[in-house]
């Protein structure tokens, strides 16, 4: 059932079926596969008013398809049951893929209303399918007799995934517990939708408004111009606006020399969703946490973390917590060393205040300049966005995998900022379509992500149509589109996800491409980050936007020398967030509803980290990953997959590095596999042994190389 592959779609389901007259909406472009290349969405024809009819007809159609499968009088076979379910729901899948793709990146008020209306129906729809006893009986019959079915490896995995999904969705619960589950799922879908909407609104409202240019001292001219343009966009003439990104720390904190402005910006970020207004998320997440614990208890699990980790590479909360604990000692020691170094820098600056979180990045940048003579403003002129994309991201992919990219100006887009490229395989054959939407907008969710408008499937004869989205600051008109080194990393990261989707080679959509566990899906993306600093790749894209001159060798040397700087902070904020996530989802069903502030303070105090100076990357109230993006009890995945990626990168380094042979091996053994085999054996087949944490710590500079 490919309709349920998308995380955004998991929020929702069964509505009352509409009459045939109500469903007969003429010329709805979502009602049939797009005639455009690769079935790319016809954004020039899709209107907001098309979504609800497509959702509702899509759900009605899929329920009919599922009922036909369930009522089939013929004995269940893999084709008449599993394959039939894989073919079902194509209209609904198309509608959700397009709607949630645009909703996250370029939503309007009408789409908010659609999401609020349809999310509970989509959740109910999912329950109608997974709690259908006849349907489950057919799946279970096949699963119990799977050894006799002569299935190939992909078919066997698909059958196992379906069986687990049915069981994990309540198919074996008694009727009373199934009714409880339906109610919980519906309520969760409403709360998660409300949370997402509150968070976008709170981030917009939380932007720092500055009256005087002097308060922005330290920002370069381009950043000041962007702040002025952001204010004009809000009709705040004569003022300056610093919009919030989704993380606790804000990029401008590294440059702002006015401490009161730094503190104000940090506090706007830290309290964005805790203002006691309509956008305050605390009550919402307390309810979500409690309902998730209750849901886990219905299945006999002690907490939601245990319930949700069943199909991950880590498998259990104890495995996750053990992994995180291995990171704490070295990280905490480095944090304390760094904090002392920054406090000294404050004294050297003839200041007598105590280091606070809003001071960290500003003084870290000063120390970086002193220790390594590295100024980020010296670096940015060498990182022009389009050059980084074509001569960096695309070039690395070509060198590793032989693929090429051609701009497509004829493909309609949902926003004028979006760029589209056709991707050709090493033999020139068509591989897929890529959309890039890089710039911050007030109506865009925070962060960066990848997903599909169309997924790859040999069964459905579809090739991937993929998008990368980010939140870079758009340059003022007439200014070059320069980006930070972090932005460069983000571009390589999200394109690593794209490669995972582009190289998908599965028959069945449920197993295709990035439809893998959370603690595996970030592995290809984080692995791809390594090529941003590969000497051959870096020299190809790091060129001055005016002259085209390569970055001077001495500046490159400074960047490499400074690579391990501030790693106590960089790793610590992620470890703290991962532990906060596990604490929330370690609650039992009999625990009372939590006071969010008290719970968070206690959980952070127990991390063993310096959270006073290094707050978590995401606070509970704006932790979109775990409350609205499907990463509940899964934020550790970024750390877990960093371990995997550094293991594999160490393998690359010891086997010749950036070569077509190595790239092809990685494509064949990892990127093209989707979820066709268990993750542990897949990884071990490539790496030669089980994952180990040493290369990751060495990469972070927290462990001597080779230890």
C-alpha atoms as one frame of an Amber mdcrd trajectory, in Angstrom:
protein
   0.000   0.000   0.000   2.308   2.753  -1.182  -0.065   5.424   0.042   1.266
   4.904   3.562   4.945   5.224   2.736   5.029   8.972   3.322   5.547  10.126
   6.907   3.232  13.078   6.405   0.507  10.720   5.270   0.715   8.554   8.365
  -1.156  11.203  10.296  -4.479  10.485   8.782  -7.935   8.321   7.355 -11.977
   6.919   6.764 -14.356   9.515   5.901 -17.934   9.059   5.084 -18.022   8.115
   1.442 -19.199  10.931  -0.790 -21.969  10.526  -3.287 -20.988   9.860  -6.868
 -22.212  13.337  -7.748 -20.009  14.956  -5.102 -17.021  12.989  -6.320 -17.484
  13.918  -9.969 -15.196  16.929  -9.998 -14.379  17.705 -13.622 -10.844  18.209
 -14.819  -9.198  17.493 -11.476  -5.550  17.029 -12.518  -4.899  14.677  -9.593
  -7.510  12.142 -10.710  -5.150  10.565 -13.221  -1.433  10.071 -13.557   0.254
  13.201 -14.821   1.019  13.265 -18.562   4.243  15.179 -17.868   7.655  13.468
 -18.033   8.122  11.026 -15.141   4.505  11.784 -14.097   5.760  15.048 -12.576
   2.933  16.952 -10.843   1.216  19.503 -13.116   1.612  22.374 -10.666   0.412
  24.832 -13.299  -2.980  23.123 -13.203  -3.355  21.965  -9.571  -5.476  24.231
  -7.378  -6.113  24.080  -3.638  -9.694  23.123  -4.431  -8.470  19.926  -6.131
  -7.040  18.329  -2.994 -10.138  17.459  -0.954 -11.939  15.733  -3.858  -8.733
  13.805  -4.635  -8.262  12.777  -0.995 -11.838  11.651  -0.577 -12.194   9.858
  -3.903  -8.750   8.339  -3.299  -9.808   6.964   0.064 -13.131   5.707  -1.290
 -11.411   4.012  -4.225  -8.813   2.346  -2.029 -11.397   1.055   0.436 -13.270
  -0.538  -2.461 -10.037  -2.083  -3.686  -9.240  -3.420  -0.218 -12.746  -4.765
   0.278 -12.488  -6.594  -3.045  -9.211  -8.184  -1.913 -10.659  -9.111   1.486
 -13.827 -10.621  -0.035 -12.037 -12.547  -2.763 -13.385 -16.107  -2.555 -10.210
 -17.532  -4.062  -7.569 -18.761  -1.635  -5.020 -16.069  -0.793  -1.942 -15.929
  -2.969   0.927 -13.485  -3.016  -0.433 -11.937  -6.234  -4.135 -11.689  -5.349
  -3.441 -10.298  -1.880  -0.036  -8.654  -1.390   0.545  -7.463  -4.955  -3.085
  -6.351  -5.187  -2.590  -4.206  -2.077   0.590  -2.769  -3.573  -1.399  -1.671
  -6.625  -4.137  -0.079  -4.531  -4.537   3.545  -3.536  -2.710   5.150  -6.437
  -4.961   8.222  -6.531  -4.674   8.695  -2.773  -0.922   8.232  -2.875  -0.649
  10.795  -5.679  -2.822  13.308  -3.822  -0.925  12.925  -0.559   2.493  13.065
  -2.188   1.694  16.332  -3.941  -0.298  17.922  -1.125   2.158  17.222   1.676
   5.113  18.114  -0.520   3.676  21.561  -1.190   2.144  21.920   2.276   5.531
  21.602   3.992   7.277  23.967   1.592   4.765  26.556   0.406   1.494  26.262
   2.274  -1.332  28.749   2.517  -4.312  29.121   4.860  -6.499  26.992   2.618
  -4.038  24.121   2.863  -4.023  24.446   6.660  -7.783  24.000   6.621  -7.502
  21.007   4.278  -4.920  19.338   6.498  -7.036  19.882   9.617 -10.048  18.373
   7.872  -8.399  15.448   6.127  -5.786  14.296   8.655  -8.252  12.574  11.010
 -10.003  10.989   8.029  -6.725   9.657   6.690  -5.943   8.164  10.111  -9.334
   6.498  10.223  -8.832   5.266   6.665  -5.616   3.557   7.682  -7.432   1.880
  10.559 -10.197   0.703   8.212  -7.576  -1.175   6.237  -5.291  -2.518   8.945
  -8.163  -3.480  11.250 -10.080  -5.345   8.534 -10.180  -8.928   9.899 -10.734
 -10.573   6.513  -7.799  -8.733   5.010  -5.543  -9.631   7.924  -6.629 -13.272
   7.724  -5.406 -13.431   4.126  -2.093 -11.785   5.024  -1.608 -14.046   8.059
  -2.418 -17.148   6.040   0.302 -16.246   3.572   2.743 -15.343   6.321   2.182
 -18.597   8.205   2.814 -20.554   4.996   5.602 -18.353   3.638   8.156 -21.177
   3.520   6.025 -22.967   0.893   5.424 -19.973  -1.397   8.734 -19.978  -3.310
   9.104 -16.227  -2.860  12.208 -14.350  -3.917  14.019 -12.206  -1.334  12.111
  -9.003  -2.119   8.749 -10.764  -2.056   9.572 -12.464   1.238  10.526  -9.121
   2.776   7.348  -7.480   1.461   5.193 -10.186   3.009   6.985  -9.827   6.328
   6.585  -6.027   6.266   2.853  -6.313   5.578   2.353  -8.840   8.343   4.270
  -6.696  10.846   2.381  -3.569   9.805  -0.968  -5.256  10.330   0.030  -6.639
  13.717   1.603  -3.365  14.773  -1.508  -1.511  13.656  -3.745  -3.577  15.923
  -4.965  -6.450  13.777  -4.527  -8.941  16.651  -6.095  -6.755  19.339  -9.549
  -7.628  20.652 -12.505  -5.563  19.487 -12.602  -3.321  22.546  -8.900  -2.489
  22.297  -9.243  -1.890  18.562 -11.934   0.698  19.293  -9.623   2.349  21.821
  -6.844   2.311  19.237  -9.065   3.950  16.625  -9.934   6.735  19.036  -6.276
   7.265  20.013  -5.138   7.332  16.381  -7.788   9.878  15.437  -6.945  12.103
  18.376  -3.210  11.839  17.714  -3.694  12.844  14.085  -5.597  15.949  15.191
  -2.992  16.864  17.796  -0.018  16.296  15.474  -1.657  18.397  12.777  -2.357
  21.154  15.303   1.225  20.950  16.550   2.646  21.385  13.051   0.460  24.399
  12.408   1.248  26.005  15.769   4.963  25.510  15.213   5.054  27.223  11.833
   2.995  30.095  13.212   5.134  30.409  16.347   8.357  30.472  14.323   6.968
  33.222  12.126   5.724  35.232  15.099   8.976  34.611  16.979  11.198  36.375
  14.455  13.231  39.124  16.104  12.201  42.628  15.034  15.013  45.184  15.372
  14.392  48.913  15.261  17.908  50.156  14.582  20.591  48.989  12.215  23.196
  49.507  14.952  21.723  46.551  16.850  22.796  44.325  13.939  26.478  45.226
  14.254  28.637  42.304  13.185  26.369  41.111  10.378  27.697  41.594   6.857
  25.971  43.856   4.365  24.169  40.981   2.705  22.687  39.745   5.988  21.571
  43.271   6.922  19.968  43.689   3.496  18.148  40.355   3.937  16.902  41.484
   7.370  15.646  44.711   5.844  13.939  42.826   3.005  12.327  40.434   5.523
  10.924  43.445   7.395   9.570  44.957   4.194   7.881  41.627   3.446   6.040
  42.002   6.747   5.231  45.655   6.042   7.570  46.817   8.827   9.141  49.708
   6.989  12.297  51.096   8.582  12.850  47.987  10.716  14.868  44.785  10.403
  13.666  41.211  10.895  15.750  38.143  11.763  13.517  35.119  10.999  13.928
  32.000  13.105  15.239  28.731  11.773  13.957  25.528  13.349  16.941  24.902
  15.666  17.658  26.416  19.087  20.763  28.277  17.979  20.389  30.804  15.167
  23.143  31.396  12.558  23.327  35.147  13.217  24.363  34.542  16.845  27.884
  33.806  15.599  28.210  37.330  14.162  26.085  39.720  16.267  28.424  41.790
  18.447  25.635  43.466  20.437  25.079  41.114  23.386  21.554  42.378  24.053
  20.595  41.549  20.454  22.122  38.094  20.822  20.194  37.460  24.016  16.960
  38.721  22.492  17.386  36.509  19.409  18.227  33.446  21.482  15.269  33.997
  23.780  12.917  34.449  20.847  14.125  31.083  19.572  14.074  29.330  22.964
  10.549  30.500  23.858   8.989  30.647  20.385   6.336  28.051  21.217   6.022
  28.886  24.922   4.382  32.307  24.889   1.149  31.231  26.532  -0.733  32.197
  23.366  -2.611  30.267  20.686   0.704  28.986  19.294   1.990  27.569  22.593
   2.627  23.869  21.946   3.201  22.587  25.484  -0.296  21.344  26.211  -0.430
  19.712  22.783   2.806  17.742  23.207   1.890  16.682  26.748  -1.283  15.151
  25.311   0.598  13.543  22.422   3.130  11.955  24.791   0.385  10.589  27.033
  -1.660   9.187  24.136   1.404   7.547  22.595   2.169   5.831  25.899  -1.442
   4.625  26.094  -1.240   3.330  22.542   1.926   1.369  23.328   0.266  -0.164
  26.382  -2.570  -1.535  24.218   0.060  -3.646  22.455   1.726  -4.747  25.676
   4.773  -2.496  25.349   6.142  -0.679  28.419   6.437   2.622  26.528   6.172
   4.167  23.090   9.899   3.884  22.417   9.692   0.097  22.739   6.599   0.082
  20.509   8.101   2.164  17.715  11.638   0.717  17.600  10.534  -2.806  16.657
  11.451  -2.409  12.978  14.539  -0.240  13.384  18.149  -1.332  13.060  18.688
  -0.704  16.794  15.534  -2.711  17.697  15.200  -1.732  21.394  15.352   1.316
  23.705  18.135  -0.342  25.686  20.271  -0.609  22.532  19.625   3.067  21.745
  20.360   4.243  25.277  23.514   2.134  25.438  24.711   3.667  22.179  24.014
   7.215  23.402  25.808   6.554  26.694  28.967   5.710  24.763  28.985   9.251
  23.380  28.465  11.132  26.633  31.857  10.952  28.448  34.017  12.262  25.594
  31.372  14.820  24.623  30.911  16.147  28.166  34.670  16.436  28.720  35.056
  18.382  25.480  32.133  20.661  26.387  33.728  21.627  29.689  37.049  22.284
  27.992  35.386  24.428  25.329  33.303  26.366  27.875  36.435  27.258  29.856
  38.141  28.366  26.653  35.203  30.609  25.747  34.991  32.074  29.246  38.653
  33.035  28.930  37.897  34.646  25.561  35.185  36.724  27.225  37.737  37.947
  29.780  40.253  38.639  27.038  37.543  40.779  25.445  37.541  42.880  28.647
  34.076  41.610  29.599  33.126  40.242  32.995  29.865  38.371  32.313  29.392
  34.608  32.624  29.111  32.580  29.423  25.511  32.008  28.353  24.094  30.029
  25.418  23.640  33.205  23.344  27.339  33.956  23.768  28.685  30.550  22.782
  28.708  30.786  19.000  29.849  34.414  18.989  32.908  33.693  21.129  33.457
  30.330  19.489  33.774  32.198  16.210  36.259  34.622  17.787  38.317  31.751
  19.197  38.168  30.017  15.822  39.591  33.145  14.204  42.320  33.421  16.854
  43.333  29.768  16.820  42.994  29.088  13.136  42.891  32.577  11.639  39.615
  31.514  10.018  36.830  33.986   9.381  33.597  32.578   7.973  33.053  35.806
   6.042  36.305  35.049   4.213  34.925  31.649   3.264  31.417  32.554   2.028
  32.523  34.280  -1.227  33.732  30.864  -2.373  30.366  29.211  -1.764  27.908
  30.483  -4.362  24.810  28.315  -4.239  24.450  27.401  -7.903  28.148  26.685
  -8.221  28.074  24.477  -5.137  25.103  22.593  -6.604  26.398  22.032 -10.122
  30.158  21.906  -9.568  30.041  20.335  -6.120  26.972  18.207  -5.382  26.405
  17.132  -8.996  30.117  16.738  -9.713  30.670  14.395  -6.756  27.692  12.289
  -7.840  29.081  12.124 -11.368  32.532  11.068 -10.170  31.128   8.365  -7.911
  28.172   7.101  -9.916  28.534   8.479 -13.458  25.178  10.270 -13.430  24.578
  13.613 -15.164  22.099  16.471 -14.731  20.221  18.606 -17.249  18.132  21.679
 -16.318  14.439  21.365 -17.198  12.752  24.741 -17.634   9.609  23.129 -19.079
   8.517  21.361 -15.872   5.979  23.414 -13.854   6.888  24.215 -10.236   4.910
  25.214  -7.140   7.085  28.269  -6.427   9.287  30.369  -8.738  12.349  29.670
  -6.556  12.234  25.946  -7.387  14.783  24.540  -9.847  14.236  21.279 -11.748
  16.848  18.922 -13.235  16.524  15.689 -15.147  18.946  13.011 -13.975  20.506
  10.640 -16.502  22.204   7.380 -15.570  25.778   6.499 -16.444  24.663   5.104
 -19.812  22.563   8.180 -20.610  19.245   6.497 -19.862  16.626   8.476 -17.901
  16.864   7.963 -14.146  14.582  10.527 -12.520  13.644  14.125 -11.904  14.996
  16.398  -9.137  13.458  19.574  -7.657  15.488  21.958  -5.471  13.711  24.472
  -3.222  16.387  26.101  -1.094  15.125  29.448   0.244  13.457  30.387   3.501
   9.804  31.498   3.405   7.465  32.369   6.236   5.033  29.706   5.030   7.682
  26.970   4.868   8.391  24.441   7.615  11.814  24.798   9.222  14.825  22.643
   8.480  15.728  20.676   5.372  14.318  17.473   3.912  13.921  15.174   0.932
  10.903  13.273  -0.299   9.193  12.034  -3.452   6.398  13.384  -5.599   6.566
  10.036  -7.408   8.232   6.916  -6.029  10.149   4.302  -8.007   8.427   0.979
  -8.686   8.851  -1.600 -11.440   5.380  -2.911 -10.608   3.779   0.490 -11.198
   6.269   1.409 -13.952   7.250   4.667 -12.251  10.588   6.420 -11.944  11.500
   8.691  -9.020  10.504  12.358  -8.906  12.348  13.732  -5.875  12.649  17.052
  -4.111  15.219  18.600  -1.783  14.028  21.469   0.418  16.061  23.764   2.687
  15.779  27.116   4.460  18.728  29.179   3.286  18.573  32.944   3.535  17.803
  34.363   0.113  20.113  37.132  -1.020  18.695  40.586  -1.569  18.091  41.511
  -5.221  21.361  42.149  -7.000  23.424  40.352  -4.370  25.249  37.047  -5.004
  23.608  33.977  -3.483  26.402  33.131  -1.046  25.875  30.401   1.533  27.616
  29.196   4.669  29.724  26.090   5.070  26.818  24.573   7.056  24.538  25.233
   4.083  27.017  23.440   1.835  26.875  20.427   4.147  23.068  20.553   4.082
  23.058  20.469   0.280  25.284  17.386   0.199  23.247  15.775   2.986  19.852
  16.154   1.357  21.234  15.051  -1.980  22.475  11.889  -0.280  18.820  11.140
   0.454  18.021  11.950  -3.164  20.610   9.445  -4.396  19.018   6.801  -2.180
  15.731   7.525  -3.940  17.129   7.953  -7.452  18.990   4.627  -7.343  15.978
   2.697  -6.048  15.552  -0.510  -8.019  12.598  -2.263  -6.441   9.578  -3.996
  -7.855   7.291  -3.037  -4.989   6.672   0.561  -3.883   6.448  -0.254  -0.168
  10.114  -1.334  -0.172  11.454   1.233  -2.610  14.296   3.678  -2.095  14.152
   5.598   1.173  11.273   3.516   2.574  13.639   2.159   5.229  14.060   2.471
   8.988  14.744   5.908  10.480  18.083   4.705  11.841  19.127   3.612   8.373
  17.612   6.286   6.139  20.019   8.969   7.387  23.039   6.793   6.604  23.301
   7.550   2.841  22.641  11.257   3.411  25.251  11.662   6.144  27.704   9.580
   4.149  27.291  11.952   1.196  28.299  14.918   3.399  31.869  13.589   3.402
  32.373  14.487  -0.250  31.852  18.209   0.425  35.429  18.395   1.740  36.995
  15.820  -0.545  39.986  17.639  -2.107  38.978  16.897  -5.686  35.340  17.900
  -5.177  36.118  20.934  -3.011  38.569  22.331  -5.548  35.930  21.955  -8.245
  33.239  24.085  -6.561  34.951  26.336  -3.972  35.634  29.221  -6.330  35.264
  32.957  -5.780  31.910  34.133  -7.067  33.463  37.201  -8.764  36.744  35.952
 -10.171  36.251  32.190 -10.390  39.578  31.792  -8.592  39.872  28.672  -6.443
  39.940  29.104  -2.701  43.531  29.836  -1.679  45.410  26.828  -0.360  46.097
  28.560   2.961  42.356  29.147   3.510  41.573  25.526   2.660  44.256  24.439
   5.157  42.646  26.602   7.841  39.238  25.011   7.217  40.696  21.522   7.554
  42.667  22.461  10.637  39.535  23.885  12.254  37.369  20.880  11.355  37.405
  19.465  14.885  36.800  22.807  16.547  33.684  23.191  18.757  32.752  19.526
  18.480  31.742  19.312  22.134  29.015  21.776  21.307  28.125  20.382  17.879
  27.777  16.802  19.095  26.447  17.717  22.536  23.371  19.588  21.314  22.366
  16.552  19.226  23.040  14.027  22.007  20.978  16.114  24.437  18.080  16.284
  21.975  18.252  12.530  21.369  18.134  11.848  25.102  15.224  14.267  25.516
  13.343  12.386  22.801  13.982   9.024  24.475  12.872  10.435  27.834   9.551
  11.625  26.439   8.912   8.306  24.748  10.082   6.271  27.718   6.986   7.335
  29.684   4.650   4.547  30.732   0.894   4.665  30.251   0.277   5.016  33.983
   2.458   8.125  34.257   0.454  11.328  34.772   0.290  13.964  32.084   3.552
  15.841  32.278   4.291  19.453  33.037   6.456  20.080  29.982   8.834  22.570
  31.609   9.472  20.395  34.670   9.824  17.205  32.631  12.267  18.798  30.219
  14.411  20.312  32.981  14.642  16.953  34.763  15.395  15.007  31.562  18.143
  17.403  30.494  19.657  17.426  33.973  20.047  13.647  33.729  21.960  13.671
  30.435  25.389  14.098  32.019  26.065  16.944  29.586  26.630  20.668  30.019
  23.090  21.614  29.001  23.319  24.979  30.790  25.814  26.198  28.194  24.910
  23.782  25.395  21.113  23.524  25.182  19.561  20.762  23.073  19.379  21.389
  19.362  15.589  21.239  19.698  13.606  22.043  22.800  10.520  19.932  23.579
   8.123  22.649  22.474   9.637  23.006  18.979  10.976  19.489  18.429   9.241
  18.959  15.093  11.100  15.708  14.388   9.508  13.856  17.281   6.041  15.431
  17.481   5.187  15.994  13.842   7.706  14.382  11.487   7.705  10.696  12.343
  10.959  10.605  14.335   9.427   9.809  17.735  11.998   7.795  19.716  14.062
   8.166  16.564  16.121  11.334  16.779  19.071   9.167  17.865  19.041   7.959
  14.251  21.172  10.922  13.163  23.887   9.798  15.565  23.470   6.095  14.841
  23.724   6.657  11.101  26.719   8.952  11.588  28.405   5.891  13.066  27.424
   3.905   9.950  28.501   6.639   7.560  31.908   7.117   9.150  32.535   3.379
   9.161  31.797   3.271   5.441  33.743   6.452   4.689  36.751   4.936   6.461
  36.308   1.945   4.136  36.287   4.300   1.120  39.434   6.047   2.329  41.270
   2.761   2.671  40.128   1.620  -0.792  41.031   4.613  -2.941  38.392   7.171
  -1.961  36.401   8.927  -4.685  36.360   6.365  -7.486  33.698   5.055  -9.832
  34.444   1.514  -8.686  33.813   2.387  -5.047  30.725   4.406  -5.923  29.282
   1.547  -7.948  29.875  -0.876  -5.092  28.075   1.471  -2.666  25.223   1.930
  -5.140  24.868  -1.805  -5.740  25.101  -2.899  -2.098  23.393  -0.009  -0.246
  21.788   2.761  -2.316  19.830   0.524  -4.679  18.617  -1.971  -2.090  15.724
  -0.105  -0.469  14.210  -2.302   2.232  14.747  -5.598   0.445  16.900  -7.120
   3.188  17.656  -6.676   6.896  19.802  -3.649   7.647  22.443  -5.356   9.778
  23.404  -7.936   7.125  23.196  -5.269   4.394  25.655  -3.057   6.248  27.946
  -5.922   7.193  28.077  -7.176   3.609  29.543  -3.828   2.559  31.701  -2.980
   5.588  32.848  -6.492   6.402  31.874  -6.316  10.081  29.285  -4.885  12.456
  29.151  -1.104  13.064  31.757   0.363  15.408  31.849   3.769  17.050  35.581
   4.541  16.739  35.589   6.142  13.255  32.731   8.437  14.279  34.534   9.698
  17.380  37.757  10.099  15.408  35.907  12.093  12.769  34.611  14.378  15.513
  38.103  14.761  16.947  37.015  13.103  20.184  39.162  10.011  19.765  42.669
   9.703  18.345  42.639   8.224  14.853  42.978   4.469  14.897  41.592   4.013
  18.408
